[in-house]
């Protein structure tokens, strides 16, 4: 029986080595894959619209006198340089428009020496104000344009169909208008 024990021990030792090695052996791993692609970033929130602030002048009545008052308006950054004038042309006070409905800027011509020509649509020819309203209306346009075009010395106001003699009967629009800051009401 002594012979059988070493044989059985050898068989057991061999089997344990055979099966034990299989237990400690790791199964083959797949080759490493490429790193995972980064997740796409969520879309950025839309950028806030870029805006600019401009000063406009509006005709107003102060103590029974026609004046112009300054107001700040916000415009899109890409708005035309003359857009503040359109804001003046659209303005109302007490439900009444200062300028005829539909009047807007057709173009502004700059001679590069501080002299501008403001070309308005022909609706401006339907202006119904009197002499004092005309002075405030003309000066509001001139001052607003001068704010948009620094260095402005004078402004001619014409319509699409050509030169205008006057708006309300007093101002001579055949000559360039000079910005008149004496009519400006300073807010308190």
Phi, psi and omega in degrees: 000342178295328182290324183291327184293312179298324179294315179295321180295321180293319179295316180296318180297318179295317179294319181293323177295315181297310182282327179294319179296325179291330182283327181272347180283131179279140175294152181300137180266145176293154180300148181300137179271166178297149179301147180299140179297141180297145178294140178295142179288145177296150181300143179292147177297151181301141180293144177295141180299139179278131184231165175225155179253136178230157175259132174239160179241131182241140174299141178208161178252124179233119182052041178079001180250144175285126178225185170232141179242145181270139175220151176263140175231153177252132182232155173299145182302327183269009178293149179302152182303329181273001185304326176303327178295322176298325177296322177295315182295335180270348189293152177225158172218128180060032179078004181247134177280147176278328184238156181302142178307136177087354178288130174208171182284127172274317178191167173230129178252129183242122181278358180081001180241015179094006180248119183248155170239119179264116180257117180254158176295160185296347177301335180300336180291350179266017179302134184245002181288164177271198185299312182289323177295322179297315181301316180291319181296315180294313183294324178299317178295314183295313180295319180295318179295321178296328176293321183283333181238084181305143181090006180293129178257325180204159181224127170266137178247120178227170176248174179305326183271003174128195183296146175243140178284322185197167172259310185238008175113346184245311184290130178273101183276002176282349176244153179298143179265138180259135179304128182246100182279356179290341180271355186281130175267125178273122179298143181276000000 
